[in-house]
Amino acid sequence: MLLRPRQRLFVERSVRALGEHHNTLGVAPTGAGKTIMLSAVTGEMIGDSRAKACVLAHRDELTDQNRTKFARVNPAFTTSVVDAGAKSWQGQVTFAMVPTLARAANLDGMPALDLLVIDEAHHAAADSYRRIIDRALTRNPHCRIFGVTATPNRGDGKGLRPVFSNVADQIRIGELIASGHLVRPRTFVVDVGVQDALAGVRKTADDFDMIQVDAIMNRAPVTEAVITHWKEKAGNRQTVVFCSTVRHAENVTAAFNDTGIPAVMVIGDMGEAERRAALAAYGRGEAQVVVNVAVLTEGWDHPPTSCVVLLRPSSYKSTMIQMVGRGLRTICPDEHPGLVKTDCVVLDFGTSTLLHGSLEQDVDLDGHEGCGEAPSKDCPECGASVPLGVSECPICGYVWQRGSEVIPINDFAMTEVDLLQRSSFRWCDLFGDDAALVASGFNAWGGIFFLDGLWSAIGGLHRQQPRLLAVGERTICLAAADDWLNENETDESAHKSKRWLGQPPTDKQLALLPAECRQDFGLTRYQASALLAFRFNRQAIRALVTQARDGSNRRAA
């Protein structure tokens, strides 16, 4: 398996920071592949030694996911699990559930570790995590601590400075949108006559006072206006709504249903079976809207969601990022056939967008990719070493003043990243019209094809039927095809600078190609390989592309 170029850079910077500081934090939003990256960092740090590592997560599904993906990145390492059902440290890398490991009896059984990895590292300031971290450092003062998170600034205001002294790297949401790994948000700030009142809501230790917010937002005329604007801007989209209180959520859910829009509600004190049933109804499309109160902020994803409605303000940018992030996932055609998603509508009826300005700690949406050492600066508040570009410290939340600079609060103005240049593979324009591009490796091939205004990404393994990878915008499809090759190829087959790629075609290749190709004296061996991948799979490709065009009767955008 190969990492994307940006993932490799993240890993290199993290390993370097661990060597220099003995701890570091990496910031990577949804869509960056943080599990793949933390697995690669772990493998790099252990290397060929007999070192032991532990990867922490706070939920069963994250532990399972981390272990599965780790095995794909590092197939040679042995692994074990510490959770409610098993407590084994036999593997070189152990995947542990925090609530289980943090118990005194289980901590006593933890061996000396050389590396402690913390997934969702914004939790690292919590007492349960600190007990594990402190015990690891007591057993081995040289144990390195590596954390990865999408949202480093905690809602309770606790800084991560006691655990991390620096930030190795930060992948921005704008980079992932520009590279096709997230869809772009289209944000509308809508004042339904309550923004002045919301501006006066007091802050509590955790957030704005939601009882006050409820008194302002939970009124029939406001809810009616919300639904009217929603119908106008997002009426055919699956939507997640964030409310201030349970009573507010109940009334908003009822209002959607009374208007003929099927809606379900998810709140914290629901039974597990009831919550699963509500989310399953939304997942099947039986409900178009899911309304919640601080339940779906983290750890929940339903990629067809292409509208996010904010009916509450947030005093923390991290909370706003988490809420909006629920709608930025791209679509897998296998899981959601016929659905095309190109963007996400964000309807902010509160003041979060006005308060925080954007989804970035640093507004850089051109997708420029740095290389080598990450330029850094020291935070004047906590002293942490952080990336030079950030305007908000990921460790303590300190905000650098931006002078008179105006931060845009509406749509992302995107400049497409040319993945053809960043890819580890050489992409061939088969017919010179930019409508069919193919890259080929030893085990797999990938391609993107344009038909009737729609791009399709197709991936294949040798001697197997091709499969549809993505449908929609060119950038998203190219990202999906490139990721397919990354998943199925290795360094040996990927690097586009290999000398043999530019050599003349073999006689066997020429014999299999059409006559006109034999007269193309500029044809290379690699171009011939790409043409043959297309020629051998032409009927299947045509069927999948036609099926994608004809089946895209449901649009999430």
C-alpha positions in Angstrom: 0.0 0.0 0.0 1.2 3.5 -0.8 0.6 6.8 1.0 -0.5 9.9 -0.9 2.3 12.5 -1.3 0.7 14.7 1.3 0.3 11.8 3.7 4.0 10.9 3.3 5.0 14.5 4.1 2.8 14.4 7.3 4.5 11.1 8.3 8.0 12.5 7.7 7.3 15.7 9.7 5.8 13.7 12.6 8.8 11.3 12.8 11.2 14.2 12.7 9.3 16.0 15.5 9.2 12.8 17.7 12.9 12.5 17.3 13.4 16.2 18.3 10.8 16.7 21.0 9.9 13.1 22.1 6.2 14.1 21.6 4.2 15.8 18.9 0.7 16.4 17.7 -0.5 16.1 14.1 -3.7 17.8 13.0 -5.6 16.1 10.1 -9.3 16.5 9.3 -11.8 14.0 8.2 -10.8 12.7 4.7 -7.0 13.0 5.3 -6.6 9.3 6.2 -5.3 9.9 9.7 -5.5 6.2 10.6 -3.2 5.4 7.7 -0.8 8.1 8.7 -0.7 7.2 12.4 -0.1 3.6 11.3 2.8 4.7 9.1 4.3 6.8 11.8 4.1 3.9 14.2 5.8 1.6 11.7 8.6 4.1 11.0 9.3 4.6 14.7 9.4 0.9 15.5 11.3 -0.1 12.4 13.3 -3.3 12.7 13.7 -3.0 16.5 12.0 -4.9 19.2 10.3 -1.7 20.5 6.7 -1.9 21.8 3.9 0.5 20.9 0.4 1.1 22.1 -2.4 2.8 20.1 -5.2 4.4 22.2 -8.8 5.0 21.1 -11.9 5.7 23.1 -14.4 3.5 21.3 -14.5 -0.1 20.2 -15.1 0.7 16.5 -12.1 2.9 16.4 -9.9 0.3 18.0 -11.0 -2.3 15.4 -10.6 0.2 12.5 -7.1 1.2 13.7 -6.0 -2.4 14.0 -7.3 -3.4 10.6 -5.8 -0.4 8.7 -2.5 -0.8 10.6 -2.2 -4.3 9.3 -2.6 -3.1 5.8 0.2 -0.5 6.2 2.5 -2.7 8.3 1.7 -6.4 7.5 4.9 -7.6 9.2 4.1 -6.4 12.7 2.2 -8.5 15.3 -0.7 -6.9 17.1 -2.8 -7.5 20.1 -5.8 -5.9 21.9 -6.7 -4.6 25.3 -10.4 -4.0 25.6 -13.4 -5.3 27.5 -13.1 -8.8 25.9 -9.3 -9.3 25.7 -6.2 -8.0 27.6 -3.2 -9.1 25.7 0.1 -7.3 25.3 1.7 -10.1 23.2 1.8 -8.1 20.0 4.6 -5.6 19.1 1.8 -3.1 18.7 -1.2 -3.2 21.1 -4.5 -1.5 20.4 -6.2 -0.4 23.6 -9.5 1.0 24.6 -9.0 3.9 27.0 -11.9 3.2 29.4 -10.5 -0.3 29.9 -6.8 0.4 30.1 -7.3 3.4 32.4 -8.5 1.1 35.2 -5.8 0.6 37.9 -5.6 -3.2 37.6 -5.2 -3.0 33.8 -2.6 -0.2 34.0 -0.5 -2.5 36.4 -0.3 -5.0 33.5 1.0 -2.5 30.9 4.6 -3.1 30.0 7.2 -0.5 29.3 6.4 1.2 26.0 8.6 2.9 23.5 5.8 4.7 21.7 2.3 5.7 22.8 -0.1 6.8 20.0 -3.3 8.7 20.8 -6.0 8.7 18.3 -8.6 11.6 18.7 -5.8 13.3 20.7 -8.0 16.2 21.8 -9.1 13.8 24.5 -5.6 13.6 25.8 -6.1 16.2 28.6 -8.9 14.0 30.2 -8.1 12.3 33.5 -8.3 8.7 32.0 -5.8 9.5 29.2 -3.5 11.3 31.6 -3.3 8.2 33.9 -2.2 6.1 30.9 0.3 8.8 29.7 1.7 9.3 33.1 2.1 5.5 33.7 3.8 5.1 30.3 6.3 7.8 31.1 6.9 6.4 34.6 7.7 3.0 33.1 9.9 4.5 30.4 10.8 8.2 30.6 12.0 8.0 27.0 8.6 6.8 25.7 7.5 9.0 22.8 4.0 10.4 22.7 2.3 10.9 19.3 -1.2 12.3 18.9 -3.5 12.8 15.9 -6.7 14.8 15.9 -9.0 16.7 13.5 -10.0 19.3 16.2 -7.2 20.0 18.7 -9.0 22.8 20.6 -11.1 21.2 23.3 -14.6 22.4 24.1 -13.9 22.6 27.8 -11.1 25.0 27.3 -8.4 22.6 28.6 -5.2 23.0 26.7 -3.1 20.1 25.4 0.2 21.7 26.5 0.8 19.3 29.4 1.0 16.4 26.9 2.3 18.0 23.6 4.9 20.7 23.3 4.6 21.1 19.5 2.6 20.5 16.3 4.4 18.5 13.7 2.1 19.2 10.8 -1.4 20.4 10.0 -3.4 19.3 6.9 -6.0 21.8 6.1 -9.6 21.2 5.1 -9.0 23.4 2.1 -6.2 21.1 0.9 -8.5 18.1 1.0 -11.3 19.9 -0.8 -8.8 21.0 -3.5 -7.4 17.5 -3.8 -10.9 15.9 -4.2 -11.0 14.1 -0.9 -13.8 16.2 0.5 -16.6 18.1 -1.2 -16.6 21.9 -0.9 -19.0 23.6 1.5 -21.3 26.4 0.2 -22.1 28.4 3.3 -25.1 30.7 3.7 -25.4 32.9 6.8 -29.1 33.5 7.2 -30.5 36.0 9.7 -34.1 35.2 10.5 -34.2 38.2 12.9 -32.4 36.7 15.8 -28.7 37.5 15.2 -28.7 40.6 17.5 -30.3 38.6 20.3 -27.8 35.7 19.8 -24.9 38.2 19.9 -25.9 38.9 23.5 -26.0 35.3 24.7 -23.5 34.8 27.6 -20.8 32.2 27.5 -20.5 29.4 30.1 -17.5 27.3 30.9 -18.3 24.9 28.1 -20.0 27.0 25.4 -22.8 29.5 24.9 -25.7 29.3 27.3 -28.0 26.9 25.4 -31.0 27.8 27.6 -30.7 31.4 26.4 -30.2 30.1 22.9 -33.3 28.0 23.2 -35.3 31.0 24.3 -34.3 32.9 21.2 -34.3 30.1 18.6 -37.1 27.8 19.8 -40.0 29.8 18.5 -42.5 28.8 15.9 -41.9 31.8 13.6 -38.2 31.2 13.6 -38.6 27.5 12.9 -41.0 28.2 10.0 -38.5 30.7 8.5 -35.7 28.1 8.9 -37.7 25.5 7.0 -38.6 28.0 4.3 -34.9 28.8 3.7 -34.0 25.1 3.8 -36.6 24.3 1.1 -35.3 27.1 -1.1 -31.6 26.2 -0.8 -31.5 22.5 0.1 -34.9 21.0 -0.3 -33.8 17.7 -2.0 -30.8 17.0 0.2 -30.3 14.7 3.1 -29.7 17.0 6.1 -28.4 17.0 9.6 -29.7 19.7 12.0 -27.9 20.8 15.2 -30.2 22.3 17.9 -29.6 24.0 21.2 -31.7 21.8 23.6 -33.8 18.7 23.6 -37.0 20.7 23.6 -35.7 22.7 20.6 -34.9 19.5 18.7 -38.4 18.0 19.5 -40.1 21.1 18.1 -37.9 21.3 15.0 -38.4 17.6 14.2 -42.2 18.0 14.6 -42.2 21.1 12.3 -40.3 19.2 9.5 -42.7 16.3 9.8 -45.8 18.6 9.8 -44.5 20.1 6.6 -44.3 16.7 5.0 -40.5 16.3 5.3 -39.7 13.0 7.1 -37.5 13.7 10.0 -36.1 11.8 13.0 -34.4 13.0 16.2 -31.3 11.7 18.0 -30.6 12.9 21.6 -28.2 11.9 24.3 -30.6 10.1 26.7 -32.2 7.9 24.0 -31.9 4.2 24.4 -29.3 2.6 22.2 -31.9 0.6 20.2 -34.0 3.7 19.6 -31.0 5.7 18.5 -29.8 3.0 16.1 -33.4 2.8 14.7 -33.5 6.5 14.0 -30.1 6.6 12.4 -30.9 3.5 10.3 -34.1 5.2 9.0 -32.0 8.2 8.0 -29.4 5.9 6.5 -32.0 4.1 4.4 -33.3 7.4 3.2 -36.7 6.9 4.9 -36.0 10.2 6.8 -34.6 13.1 4.9 -33.6 15.0 8.0 -31.9 14.0 11.2 -32.2 16.5 14.1 -29.8 16.2 17.1 -28.4 17.9 20.2 -24.6 17.5 20.5 -24.8 13.8 19.6 -23.7 13.7 16.0 -20.9 16.2 16.4 -18.2 13.6 16.5 -17.7 10.0 15.3 -20.8 9.8 13.0 -20.7 9.9 9.2 -23.3 9.4 6.5 -21.7 10.5 3.3 -25.0 11.2 1.4 -25.6 14.0 3.9 -25.1 17.2 1.8 -26.7 19.8 4.0 -25.8 20.9 7.5 -28.2 23.3 9.4 -26.8 25.1 12.4 -29.6 26.3 14.7 -27.2 27.0 17.5 -24.0 29.1 17.8 -20.7 27.7 18.9 -18.1 29.5 20.9 -15.4 27.0 19.8 -14.3 26.8 16.2 -13.5 23.1 16.7 -17.2 22.4 17.4 -18.2 24.3 14.3 -15.7 22.4 12.2 -17.0 19.1 13.6 -20.6 20.0 12.8 -19.9 21.1 9.2 -17.6 18.2 8.7 -20.6 15.8 8.9 -21.5 16.9 5.4 -18.1 17.0 3.6 -17.6 13.3 2.9 -17.5 12.1 -0.7 -19.7 9.3 -2.0 -18.7 5.7 -2.7 -20.8 4.4 -5.7 -20.8 0.8 -4.3 -22.5 2.0 -1.1 -24.8 4.6 -2.6 -25.4 3.8 -6.3 -26.8 6.5 -8.5 -26.1 9.3 -6.0 -23.9 12.2 -7.1 -22.5 14.6 -4.5 -20.5 17.6 -5.5 -20.8 20.0 -2.6 -22.5 20.6 0.8 -24.8 23.4 1.6 -24.3 24.9 5.1 -27.1 27.0 6.5 -26.0 28.9 9.5 -28.9 30.5 11.3 -26.7 31.3 14.3 -23.5 33.3 14.6 -20.8 30.6 14.3 -19.6 31.5 10.8 -19.7 35.2 11.6 -17.7 34.6 14.8 -15.1 32.2 13.5 -14.9 33.2 9.9 -14.0 29.9 8.2 -13.4 26.2 8.8 -9.6 26.8 8.8 -7.2 27.9 11.5 -5.4 29.4 8.6 -7.2 30.4 5.4 -5.3 28.9 2.5 -7.6 27.4 0.0 -5.3 27.3 -3.0 -4.1 23.9 -2.1 -0.4 24.7 -2.4 1.6 21.9 -1.0 4.7 22.5 1.1 7.7 20.2 1.3 10.6 19.5 3.6 10.7 21.1 7.0 7.4 22.7 8.2 8.1 26.4 9.0 7.1 27.0 12.6 6.7 29.7 15.2 6.3 29.6 19.0 3.0 30.4 20.6 3.4 33.4 23.0 0.7 32.0 25.3 1.9 28.4 25.9 5.3 28.3 24.2 4.3 25.4 21.8 6.1 25.1 18.4 3.3 25.2 15.8 3.1 25.6 12.0 4.0 29.1 10.8 0.7 29.6 9.0 -1.8 29.0 11.8 -3.8 31.9 13.2 -5.0 29.8 16.2 -2.7 27.7 18.4 -3.8 24.0 18.2 -2.4 23.4 21.7 -3.9 26.2 23.8 -6.3 28.1 21.4 -4.3 31.4 21.4 -5.4 33.6 18.5 -2.9 35.7 16.6 -4.4 39.0 15.6 -4.9 39.3 11.8 -4.9 43.1 11.7 -7.4 44.5 9.2 -7.5 41.3 7.1 -11.0 40.3 6.3 -11.7 36.5 6.5 -14.2 35.3 3.9 -17.3 33.8 5.5 -19.1 32.5 2.4 -18.1 30.0 -0.2 -14.6 28.4 -0.7 -13.0 29.9 -3.8 -11.2 26.9 -5.0 -8.1 26.5 -7.2 -7.9 22.9 -8.3 -4.8 21.0 -7.3 -3.3 19.2 -10.2 -3.2 15.6 -8.9 -1.6 14.5 -12.1 1.6 16.2 -11.0 1.3 15.1 -7.3 0.4 11.5 -8.0 2.9 8.7 -7.6 1.7 7.3 -10.9 2.1 8.6 -14.5 -1.3 9.4 -16.0 -1.8 9.1 -19.7 -4.3 11.2 -21.7 -5.3 8.3 -24.0 -6.8 10.3 -26.9 -5.4 13.8 -26.4 -8.8 15.4 -25.5 -8.5 15.1 -21.6 -11.7 13.0 -21.6 -10.0 9.7 -20.8 -7.0 9.4 -18.4 -5.5 6.1 -17.3 -2.6 5.1 -15.0 -1.4 1.5 -14.7 0.7 -0.4 -12.1 1.9 -4.0 -11.9 -1.3 -5.2 -10.1 -4.0 -2.6 -10.9 -5.0 0.2 -13.2 -7.2 3.3 -12.7 -8.9 5.7 -15.0 -11.2 8.7 -15.2 -13.7 9.1 -18.1 -15.9 12.0 -19.1 -19.4 11.5 -20.6 -22.3 13.9 -21.0 -21.1 16.4 -18.4 -20.2 13.7 -15.8 -16.9 12.2 -14.7 -16.5 8.6 -13.6 -13.6 6.9 -11.9 -13.0 3.3 -12.7 -10.5 0.9 -11.1 -9.5 -2.6 -12.0 -7.2 -5.4 -10.9 -5.6 -7.6 -13.5 -7.9 -10.5 -14.6 -10.8 -9.1 -12.5 -13.9 -7.1 -13.5 -13.4 -3.3 -13.1 -15.5 -1.4 -10.5 -16.9 2.1 -10.3 -15.0 4.2 -7.8 -16.6 7.6 -7.9 -19.0 9.8 -10.0 -19.2 13.5 -10.2 -16.5 16.2 -10.4 -13.1 15.6 -12.2 -11.1 16.3 -9.0 -13.1 13.9 -6.8 -12.9 11.1 -9.5 -9.2 11.6 -10.0 -8.6 11.4 -6.3 -10.6 8.2 -6.1 -8.7 6.6 -9.0 -5.4 7.6 -7.6 -6.3 6.2 -4.1 -7.3 2.9 -5.8 -3.8 2.6 -7.2 -2.2 3.6 -3.9 -4.2 0.8 -2.2 -3.2 -1.9 -4.6 0.4 -0.9 -5.6 3.7 -0.5 -3.9 6.8 1.7 -4.3 8.2 -0.7 -6.8 5.4 -0.2 -9.3 4.4 3.4 -8.6 7.2 5.9 -9.2 6.6 7.7 -12.4 10.3 8.5 -12.8 11.4 4.9 -13.5 13.6 4.7 -16.6 11.7 1.8 -18.2 8.5 3.9 -18.4 9.9 5.9 -21.2 11.4 3.0 -23.2 9.8 1.9 -26.6 6.9 -0.5 -26.5 7.7 -4.3 -26.6 6.8 -6.3 -29.7 4.1 -8.1 -27.7 2.5 -4.8 -26.8 2.6 -3.6 -30.4 1.0 -6.8 -31.6 -1.9 -6.3 -29.3 -2.5 -2.6 -30.1 -4.4 -1.2 -33.2 -2.4 -0.6 -36.4 -2.3 3.2 -36.0 -0.4 2.8 -32.6 2.4 0.9 -34.4 2.9 4.0 -36.5 3.3 6.3 -33.4 7.0 6.3 -33.0 6.7 8.5 -29.9 4.7 5.9 -28.1 6.3 4.7 -24.8 6.2 1.3 -23.1 4.1 2.8 -20.3 1.7 4.6 -22.6 1.2 1.3 -24.4 0.5 -0.4 -21.1 -2.2 2.2 -20.3 -3.7 1.8 -23.8 -3.8 -1.9 -23.4 -5.5 -1.7 -19.9 -8.2 0.4 -21.6 -8.4 -1.8 -24.7 -8.8 -5.1 -22.6 -11.5 -3.5 -20.4 -13.2 -1.2 -22.9 -16.6 -2.9 -22.8 -16.7 -3.0 -19.0 -15.5 0.6 -18.8 -18.2 1.7 -21.3 -20.9 -0.1 -19.4 -19.9 1.4 -16.0 -19.6 4.9 -17.4 -22.9 4.6 -19.1 -24.5 3.1 -16.0 -23.1 6.0 -13.9 -24.6 8.6 -16.3 -28.0 6.9 -16.6 -28.1 6.0 -13.0 -27.3 9.4 -11.6 -30.9 10.3 -11.2 -30.4 11.2 -7.5 -28.2 14.3 -6.9 -27.0 15.3 -3.5 -26.0 18.6 -5.1 
